[in-house]
Amino acid sequence: MTSTIYDTNLDKNPANYQPLTPLSFLERAASVHPDRTAVIHGPLVRDYRDFYARARRLASALARRGIGRGDTVSVMLPNTPAMLECHYGVPMAGAVLNTLNTRLDAKIIAFSLDHSEAKVLITDREFSATVKAALARSSVKPLVIDYDDPEFTGPGERLGAMEYEEFLAEGDPEFAWNPPRDEWDAITLNYTSGTTGDPKGVVYHHRGAYLLAMGNILTAGMGQHPVYLWTLPMFHCNGWCFPWSLSIVAGIHVCLRAVRAKPMYDALADQRVTHLCGAPIVMSTLLNAPASEKRPLPHTVKFLTAAAPPPEAVLAAMKAAGFDVTHLYGLTEVYGPAVVNEWHDEWDALDQGGYAAKKARQGVRYPVLEALDVLDPETMQPVPADGRTLGEVMFRGNVVMKGYLKNPSGTAKAFEGGWFHSGDLGVKYPDGYVQLKDRSKDIIISGGENISSIEVEDALYRHPAIQAAAVVAMPDEKWGETPCAFVELRPDQSVPAEDIIAWCRQHLASYKCPRTVIFTELPKTSTGKIQKFQLREMARAHKAAG
């Protein structure tokens, strides 16, 4: 590369270059707004001065135990103050935070502990049975620290030699933590669901966490001092990086151990919550709550949701209830949400069909994502922006993971051609907005025709008796495979399968309509996503039995 006058004697130095890290957000919040409330958990209220001091205590206590750069600290915690402190205190010690999915079984937890070579495990008493079994299975023997949350009154035992508050007492609230040596240093480790084998360990770096946290503030329209309700699990993509985002604007974290309608409505009303996030199941919980548990909202509340776009009827019900819904899209490998259905005011004037069509799109890239496109995975060329031609949605930029831990072949495959391959199939419209049509593994190929399960599900969700639906491929001797619909009806509703199939024929081409309808409770992950791999097995079993 040819040197220019701008490359001479203009080098990086400590005065003009510092590694980006979201840890600096909490330091600033504690300095500028020390007395402002940071965390609410039941009757507990903590300000930013205390939040920062406790994070430094945690970092200090870990450092005194020899925990440092590149060591893994695993945590099995619900949405509690300790979980927030771990998002700062663990990386302040130079270590890497691994937030474990609290709904997983002992076998997967043991795999994660071993694969990450965990040195410390901080675990909530609620999950002691699972963790105890996991520790018995695992090869590593981490230092176990119990978190005994006063808000939890259920059964459970302590597994370690020390409780969390005792451990923090060992630390120095004035601990002189150091930022990462390099912003490319790992900050967290998140395991994917592992539905088709061992989970993959997705590694985030400080730079990406800093940028995505900033992107959240812009995308969510967060001004100074928002009030954020924790309905999204913090173990999921580090709560979409919101544990770090809130410190940028000195916001309030309202913690919830579990997503239940009454405590959600109470928090929304009493704490004057301004923002919350969650899968569509959170919306369903709010909308389907009994009248005795609902409370009027003090103002419009922003609700950020991911996964499939909410059905039109759900969006209308949420708006009527006082929520402003923004649709996001992303994956664990891109720090959670990196795409937003950024709304144009003029779209409000569209007719019902046009409005719904705009709402159904996943959208455009976050301001902090450099590139989003729909490419032909064979040629790696962009598909035409015609809203019809199918391709794979791909990402490129600073909020894409470092890679998969100890999995060079998986990392190379994911980054083939210089893009992150999402595995999601979609189309691109002339205005650049992307819309998902399916996961590559969920496309139904019937008689040589591609059928989008999402399109069939959209038709089902418009049926007034249907609360939830999912469509997968069922083996078929003649067509290869045909759509099979799994349906949850609304309470007190009854409708025969024939009527549902007839409904689909009114809204879809005949070849796209399900040939089979199975009424059942849909299996979901801990974050509310429907587990289609289970439904595919159920469809195969149903076919074999029939």
BALO-473881 format. One line per 4 residues: their letters; for each residue x, y, z of C-alpha. Coordinates in nm, 2 decimals. Layout:
BEGIN
A = X Y Z | ...
// end
This chain:
BEGIN
MTST = 0.00 0.00 0.00 | 0.14 0.34 -0.10 | 0.21 0.57 0.20 | 0.06 0.92 0.19
IYDT = 0.11 1.23 0.40 | -0.18 1.12 0.62 | 0.01 0.80 0.71 | 0.33 0.98 0.83
NLDK = 0.38 1.07 1.20 | 0.01 1.02 1.26 | 0.02 0.70 1.45 | -0.21 0.55 1.71
NPAN = -0.12 0.63 2.07 | -0.29 0.62 2.41 | -0.42 0.97 2.36 | -0.60 0.91 2.04
YQPL = -0.69 0.54 2.04 | -0.85 0.33 2.31 | -1.01 -0.02 2.26 | -1.39 0.01 2.25
TPLS = -1.56 -0.17 2.53 | -1.91 -0.15 2.67 | -1.76 -0.16 3.02 | -1.69 0.21 2.99
FLER = -2.06 0.29 2.97 | -2.11 0.19 3.34 | -1.81 0.38 3.45 | -1.95 0.69 3.29
AASV = -2.30 0.64 3.42 | -2.17 0.61 3.77 | -1.96 0.92 3.73 | -2.23 1.14 3.58
HPDR = -2.54 1.00 3.74 | -2.42 0.83 4.06 | -2.75 0.88 4.25 | -2.98 0.78 3.97
TAVI = -3.16 0.45 4.01 | -3.00 0.18 3.80 | -3.16 -0.15 3.92 | -3.50 -0.24 4.07
HGPL = -3.57 -0.60 4.18 | -3.88 -0.64 4.40 | -3.82 -0.40 4.70 | -3.45 -0.36 4.61
VRDY = -3.34 -0.03 4.45 | -2.98 0.04 4.36 | -2.82 0.35 4.22 | -2.55 0.37 3.96
RDFY = -2.28 0.44 4.22 | -2.36 0.11 4.39 | -2.41 -0.08 4.07 | -2.06 0.01 3.95
ARAR = -1.90 -0.06 4.29 | -2.06 -0.41 4.30 | -1.94 -0.48 3.95 | -1.58 -0.38 4.06
RLAS = -1.61 -0.59 4.37 | -1.70 -0.89 4.15 | -1.41 -0.82 3.92 | -1.17 -0.78 4.22
ALAR = -1.29 -1.10 4.39 | -1.25 -1.30 4.06 | -0.90 -1.15 4.01 | -0.80 -1.25 4.37
RGIG = -0.90 -1.61 4.28 | -0.66 -1.60 3.98 | -0.93 -1.54 3.72 | -0.81 -1.33 3.43
RGDT = -0.78 -1.28 3.06 | -0.93 -1.57 2.86 | -1.08 -1.76 3.16 | -1.45 -1.85 3.13
VSVM = -1.69 -1.76 3.41 | -2.03 -1.94 3.35 | -2.35 -1.82 3.52 | -2.68 -2.00 3.56
LPNT = -2.90 -1.70 3.65 | -3.24 -1.56 3.58 | -3.30 -1.19 3.51 | -3.16 -1.06 3.85
PAML = -2.92 -0.79 3.97 | -2.64 -1.05 3.99 | -2.68 -1.12 3.62 | -2.64 -0.76 3.54
ECHY = -2.34 -0.73 3.76 | -2.18 -1.03 3.59 | -2.21 -0.86 3.25 | -1.97 -0.59 3.38
GVPM = -1.77 -0.75 3.66 | -1.66 -1.07 3.47 | -1.51 -0.88 3.17 | -1.37 -0.62 3.41
AGAV = -1.15 -0.90 3.54 | -1.05 -0.98 3.18 | -1.25 -1.30 3.18 | -1.52 -1.42 2.94
LNTL = -1.89 -1.44 3.05 | -2.08 -1.75 2.95 | -2.45 -1.71 3.03 | -2.62 -2.05 3.04
NTRL = -2.97 -2.11 2.92 | -3.16 -2.18 3.24 | -3.41 -2.41 3.06 | -3.15 -2.66 2.93
DAKI = -3.09 -3.01 3.08 | -2.79 -3.13 3.27 | -2.63 -3.30 2.97 | -2.61 -2.98 2.77
IAFS = -2.51 -2.77 3.07 | -2.23 -3.02 3.14 | -2.12 -3.00 2.77 | -2.11 -2.62 2.79
LDHS = -1.90 -2.62 3.11 | -1.65 -2.86 2.97 | -1.63 -2.71 2.62 | -1.58 -2.36 2.76
EAKV = -1.33 -2.49 3.03 | -1.53 -2.30 3.29 | -1.32 -2.19 3.59 | -1.61 -2.04 3.79
LITD = -1.98 -2.11 3.80 | -2.23 -1.87 3.96 | -2.56 -2.04 4.00 | -2.91 -1.95 4.13
REFS = -3.06 -2.18 4.39 | -3.37 -2.24 4.17 | -3.16 -2.44 3.92 | -2.96 -2.64 4.18
ATVK = -3.10 -2.98 4.08 | -3.00 -2.94 3.71 | -2.66 -2.78 3.80 | -2.59 -3.05 4.05
AALA = -2.65 -3.32 3.79 | -2.44 -3.12 3.53 | -2.15 -3.09 3.77 | -2.16 -3.46 3.83
RSSV = -2.13 -3.52 3.46 | -1.87 -3.26 3.37 | -1.50 -3.30 3.36 | -1.41 -2.95 3.48
KPLV = -1.45 -2.86 3.84 | -1.52 -2.49 3.86 | -1.54 -2.28 4.17 | -1.91 -2.29 4.25
IDYD = -2.07 -1.97 4.39 | -2.44 -1.98 4.49 | -2.68 -1.69 4.43 | -2.96 -1.69 4.69
DPEF = -3.20 -1.44 4.55 | -3.44 -1.31 4.82 | -3.71 -1.29 4.55 | -3.70 -1.67 4.51
TGPG = -3.89 -1.86 4.77 | -3.91 -2.20 4.61 | -3.70 -2.52 4.68 | -3.34 -2.56 4.60
ERLG = -3.00 -2.62 4.77 | -2.67 -2.45 4.78 | -2.40 -2.63 4.59 | -2.08 -2.43 4.66
AMEY = -1.88 -2.33 4.95 | -1.98 -1.96 4.92 | -2.28 -1.74 4.85 | -2.26 -1.46 4.60
EEFL = -2.28 -1.18 4.86 | -2.00 -1.34 5.06 | -1.79 -1.36 4.74 | -1.85 -1.00 4.66
AEGD = -1.74 -0.90 5.01 | -1.39 -1.03 4.93 | -1.37 -0.77 4.65 | -1.26 -0.41 4.64
PEFA = -1.53 -0.16 4.53 | -1.24 0.07 4.41 | -1.08 -0.21 4.21 | -0.87 -0.06 3.93
WNPP = -1.00 -0.27 3.64 | -0.84 -0.25 3.30 | -1.01 -0.22 2.97 | -0.93 -0.50 2.72
RDEW = -0.58 -0.50 2.57 | -0.75 -0.53 2.23 | -1.12 -0.46 2.15 | -1.11 -0.79 1.96
DAIT = -1.07 -0.97 2.29 | -1.36 -1.20 2.38 | -1.62 -1.05 2.62 | -1.89 -1.32 2.62
LNYT = -1.96 -1.68 2.50 | -2.32 -1.78 2.40 | -2.41 -2.13 2.30 | -2.66 -2.19 2.02
SGTT = -2.96 -2.43 2.09 | -2.79 -2.74 1.96 | -3.10 -2.89 1.82 | -2.92 -3.10 1.56
GDPK = -2.60 -3.19 1.77 | -2.37 -3.03 2.02 | -2.43 -2.65 2.06 | -2.19 -2.41 1.90
GVVY = -2.01 -2.16 2.12 | -2.06 -1.82 1.97 | -1.78 -1.57 2.08 | -1.85 -1.20 2.11
HHRG = -1.58 -0.93 2.13 | -1.57 -0.60 2.31 | -1.60 -0.40 1.99 | -1.91 -0.57 1.87
AYLL = -2.08 -0.55 2.21 | -2.00 -0.18 2.23 | -2.14 -0.11 1.88 | -2.45 -0.33 1.92
AMGN = -2.53 -0.17 2.25 | -2.51 0.17 2.08 | -2.72 0.05 1.79 | -3.00 -0.06 2.04
ILTA = -3.02 0.30 2.17 | -3.07 0.44 1.83 | -3.31 0.17 1.71 | -3.52 0.17 2.02
GMGQ = -3.54 0.55 2.03 | -3.41 0.55 2.39 | -3.36 0.90 2.53 | -3.21 0.98 2.86
HPVY = -3.32 0.76 3.16 | -3.55 0.50 3.00 | -3.71 0.24 3.21 | -3.65 -0.11 3.07
LWTL = -3.84 -0.42 3.18 | -3.65 -0.75 3.17 | -3.89 -0.98 2.99 | -3.61 -1.10 2.75
PMFH = -3.38 -1.36 2.91 | -3.04 -1.21 2.97 | -2.89 -1.55 2.89 | -3.02 -1.51 2.53
CNGW = -2.75 -1.32 2.32 | -2.66 -1.14 2.64 | -3.01 -0.99 2.65 | -2.96 -0.85 2.30
CFPW = -2.68 -0.64 2.46 | -2.93 -0.43 2.65 | -2.74 -0.49 2.99 | -2.48 -0.26 2.84
SLSI = -2.72 -0.03 2.64 | -2.90 0.10 2.95 | -2.58 0.24 3.10 | -2.53 0.46 2.79
VAGI = -2.84 0.66 2.89 | -2.84 0.59 3.26 | -3.16 0.39 3.23 | -3.34 0.17 3.49
HVCL = -3.33 -0.21 3.48 | -3.65 -0.35 3.62 | -3.57 -0.72 3.68 | -3.81 -1.01 3.65
RAVR = -3.73 -1.36 3.75 | -4.01 -1.50 3.52 | -4.24 -1.38 3.25 | -4.59 -1.37 3.41
AKPM = -4.87 -1.14 3.32 | -4.95 -0.98 3.66 | -4.59 -0.88 3.75 | -4.54 -0.75 3.40
YDAL = -4.85 -0.53 3.42 | -4.76 -0.42 3.77 | -4.41 -0.32 3.66 | -4.54 -0.14 3.35
ADQR = -4.78 0.06 3.56 | -4.59 0.12 3.88 | -4.24 0.17 3.75 | -4.36 0.36 3.44
VTHL = -4.17 0.12 3.20 | -4.09 0.27 2.87 | -3.93 -0.03 2.68 | -3.93 -0.40 2.68
CGAP = -3.83 -0.68 2.45 | -3.94 -1.03 2.38 | -4.05 -1.31 2.15 | -4.42 -1.32 2.04
IVMS = -4.50 -1.54 2.34 | -4.45 -1.23 2.56 | -4.71 -1.05 2.36 | -4.95 -1.34 2.39
TLLN = -4.90 -1.35 2.77 | -4.98 -0.98 2.80 | -5.28 -0.99 2.56 | -5.43 -1.31 2.69
APAS = -5.40 -1.22 3.06 | -5.73 -1.22 3.26 | -5.88 -0.88 3.31 | -5.81 -0.90 3.68
EKRP = -5.43 -0.90 3.61 | -5.43 -0.62 3.35 | -5.36 -0.26 3.43 | -5.38 0.05 3.21
LPHT = -5.05 0.18 3.09 | -4.93 0.53 3.19 | -4.81 0.60 2.84 | -4.73 0.42 2.51
VKFL = -4.47 0.15 2.58 | -4.22 0.05 2.31 | -4.21 -0.33 2.25 | -3.92 -0.47 2.05
TAAA = -3.99 -0.82 1.92 | -3.80 -1.07 1.71 | -3.87 -1.40 1.54 | -4.16 -1.42 1.29
PPPE = -4.34 -1.09 1.23 | -4.64 -1.06 1.45 | -4.97 -1.14 1.28 | -5.18 -0.83 1.19
AVLA = -5.44 -0.91 1.45 | -5.18 -0.93 1.72 | -5.03 -0.59 1.62 | -5.37 -0.43 1.63
AMKA = -5.44 -0.58 1.98 | -5.10 -0.46 2.10 | -5.16 -0.11 1.97 | -5.50 -0.10 2.13
AGFD = -5.34 -0.21 2.46 | -5.09 0.08 2.45 | -4.78 -0.08 2.29 | -4.58 0.04 2.00
VTHL = -4.43 -0.27 1.84 | -4.10 -0.26 1.64 | -4.00 -0.58 1.46 | -3.63 -0.68 1.47
YGLT = -3.44 -0.97 1.33 | -3.11 -1.13 1.40 | -2.93 -1.44 1.52 | -2.70 -1.53 1.81
EVYG = -2.40 -1.49 1.57 | -2.48 -1.12 1.52 | -2.52 -1.03 1.89 | -2.90 -1.07 1.87
PAVV = -3.09 -0.81 1.67 | -2.90 -0.65 1.38 | -3.19 -0.58 1.14 | -3.50 -0.35 1.20
NEWH = -3.82 -0.29 1.02 | -3.76 0.08 1.02 | -4.09 0.24 0.97 | -4.18 0.52 0.73
DEWD = -4.45 0.76 0.84 | -4.62 0.76 0.50 | -4.68 0.38 0.54 | -4.94 0.46 0.80
ALDQ = -5.17 0.58 0.52 | -5.16 0.24 0.33 | -5.47 0.03 0.31 | -5.49 -0.28 0.54
GGYA = -5.32 -0.51 0.29 | -5.04 -0.27 0.21 | -4.98 -0.19 0.57 | -4.96 -0.56 0.67
AKKA = -4.72 -0.63 0.38 | -4.48 -0.36 0.50 | -4.51 -0.49 0.86 | -4.42 -0.84 0.75
RQGV = -4.07 -0.75 0.63 | -3.77 -0.80 0.85 | -3.63 -0.47 0.73 | -3.29 -0.30 0.69
RYPV = -2.96 -0.32 0.87 | -2.89 -0.16 1.21 | -2.69 0.16 1.19 | -2.39 -0.03 1.33
LEAL = -2.40 -0.32 1.08 | -2.20 -0.26 0.77 | -2.38 -0.48 0.52 | -2.69 -0.69 0.48
DVLD = -2.79 -0.86 0.16 | -2.97 -1.15 0.00 | -2.72 -1.36 -0.20 | -2.72 -1.67 -0.41
PETM = -2.52 -1.90 -0.19 | -2.37 -2.08 -0.49 | -2.25 -1.77 -0.69 | -2.24 -1.53 -0.39
QPVP = -2.40 -1.27 -0.61 | -2.69 -1.06 -0.49 | -3.03 -1.18 -0.60 | -3.25 -0.93 -0.80
ADGR = -3.43 -0.68 -0.57 | -3.77 -0.79 -0.70 | -3.93 -0.92 -0.38 | -3.96 -1.27 -0.54
TLGE = -3.62 -1.42 -0.60 | -3.51 -1.64 -0.31 | -3.16 -1.63 -0.17 | -2.98 -1.66 0.16
VMFR = -2.97 -1.36 0.40 | -2.61 -1.27 0.48 | -2.44 -1.03 0.71 | -2.10 -0.85 0.71
GNVV = -1.97 -0.61 0.97 | -1.84 -0.54 1.32 | -2.14 -0.69 1.50 | -2.08 -1.03 1.36
MKGY = -1.93 -1.29 1.60 | -1.56 -1.36 1.62 | -1.65 -1.72 1.53 | -1.73 -2.05 1.70
LKNP = -1.52 -2.16 1.99 | -1.29 -2.46 1.91 | -1.47 -2.51 1.58 | -1.26 -2.39 1.29
SGTA = -1.45 -2.58 1.03 | -1.78 -2.45 1.15 | -1.64 -2.09 1.16 | -1.49 -2.13 0.81
KAFE = -1.82 -2.25 0.67 | -2.02 -1.97 0.84 | -1.79 -1.71 0.69 | -1.74 -1.86 0.35
GGWF = -1.70 -1.60 0.08 | -1.65 -1.31 0.32 | -2.01 -1.31 0.45 | -2.18 -1.46 0.75
HSGD = -2.43 -1.71 0.62 | -2.75 -1.70 0.83 | -2.91 -2.01 0.69 | -3.23 -1.80 0.65
LGVK = -3.39 -1.77 0.31 | -3.55 -1.45 0.20 | -3.61 -1.19 -0.07 | -3.51 -0.83 -0.12
YPDG = -3.74 -0.55 -0.23 | -3.66 -0.26 -0.46 | -3.63 -0.03 -0.15 | -3.36 -0.27 0.00
YVQL = -3.59 -0.41 0.27 | -3.54 -0.78 0.34 | -3.81 -1.03 0.41 | -3.76 -1.38 0.54
KDRS = -3.93 -1.66 0.36 | -3.80 -1.95 0.57 | -3.50 -2.12 0.72 | -3.32 -2.32 0.45
KDII = -3.41 -2.64 0.65 | -3.78 -2.53 0.68 | -3.86 -2.48 0.31 | -4.12 -2.74 0.20
ISGG = -4.06 -2.88 -0.15 | -4.38 -3.03 -0.28 | -4.39 -3.16 -0.63 | -4.08 -2.95 -0.71
ENIS = -4.25 -2.63 -0.59 | -4.10 -2.44 -0.30 | -4.35 -2.36 -0.02 | -4.26 -2.10 0.25
SIEV = -4.38 -2.23 0.58 | -4.39 -1.86 0.70 | -4.64 -1.78 0.42 | -4.87 -2.07 0.53
EDAL = -4.84 -1.97 0.90 | -4.94 -1.61 0.81 | -5.26 -1.74 0.66 | -5.33 -1.96 0.97
YRHP = -5.27 -1.68 1.21 | -5.54 -1.47 1.04 | -5.80 -1.73 1.15 | -5.99 -1.59 1.44
AIQA = -5.99 -1.92 1.64 | -5.61 -1.98 1.61 | -5.37 -1.86 1.89 | -5.05 -2.01 1.75
AAVV = -4.95 -2.21 1.45 | -4.64 -2.37 1.29 | -4.60 -2.55 0.95 | -4.35 -2.82 0.86
AMPD = -4.30 -3.07 0.59 | -4.47 -3.41 0.61 | -4.34 -3.69 0.39 | -4.57 -3.78 0.10
EKWG = -4.53 -4.06 -0.15 | -4.67 -3.87 -0.44 | -4.54 -3.51 -0.38 | -4.23 -3.58 -0.18
ETPC = -4.35 -3.37 0.10 | -4.66 -3.16 0.18 | -4.74 -2.89 0.44 | -4.85 -3.01 0.78
AFVE = -5.00 -2.75 1.02 | -4.97 -2.77 1.40 | -5.23 -2.55 1.56 | -5.30 -2.41 1.91
LRPD = -5.66 -2.29 1.94 | -5.76 -1.99 2.15 | -5.93 -2.08 2.49 | -6.29 -2.19 2.45
QSVP = -6.25 -2.22 2.07 | -6.33 -2.53 1.87 | -6.29 -2.57 1.49 | -6.25 -2.89 1.28
AEDI = -5.94 -2.94 1.07 | -6.15 -2.94 0.75 | -6.25 -2.58 0.82 | -5.89 -2.47 0.88
IAWC = -5.79 -2.63 0.55 | -6.08 -2.45 0.38 | -5.97 -2.12 0.53 | -5.62 -2.17 0.39
RQHL = -5.77 -2.24 0.04 | -5.93 -1.90 0.06 | -5.59 -1.73 0.12 | -5.33 -1.94 -0.05
ASYK = -5.27 -2.12 -0.38 | -5.40 -2.48 -0.34 | -5.06 -2.65 -0.35 | -4.95 -2.44 -0.05
CPRT = -5.24 -2.54 0.17 | -5.18 -2.79 0.45 | -5.31 -3.14 0.38 | -5.29 -3.23 0.75
VIFT = -5.39 -3.03 1.06 | -5.28 -3.14 1.41 | -5.41 -2.97 1.72 | -5.15 -2.96 2.00
ELPK = -4.96 -2.73 2.23 | -4.66 -2.61 2.03 | -4.32 -2.70 2.18 | -4.12 -2.38 2.24
TSTG = -3.76 -2.29 2.35 | -3.70 -2.09 2.66 | -3.71 -1.77 2.45 | -4.05 -1.86 2.30
KIQK = -3.93 -1.98 1.96 | -4.13 -2.28 1.82 | -3.91 -2.59 1.80 | -3.98 -2.71 1.45
FQLR = -3.74 -3.00 1.47 | -3.98 -3.16 1.72 | -4.27 -3.08 1.50 | -4.10 -3.25 1.20
EMAR = -4.05 -3.56 1.41 | -4.42 -3.55 1.51 | -4.52 -3.51 1.15 | -4.32 -3.81 1.05
AHKA = -4.46 -4.02 1.33 | -4.81 -3.91 1.24 | -4.76 -4.01 0.88 | -4.61 -4.35 0.98
AG = -4.90 -4.41 1.22 | -5.16 -4.32 0.96
// end
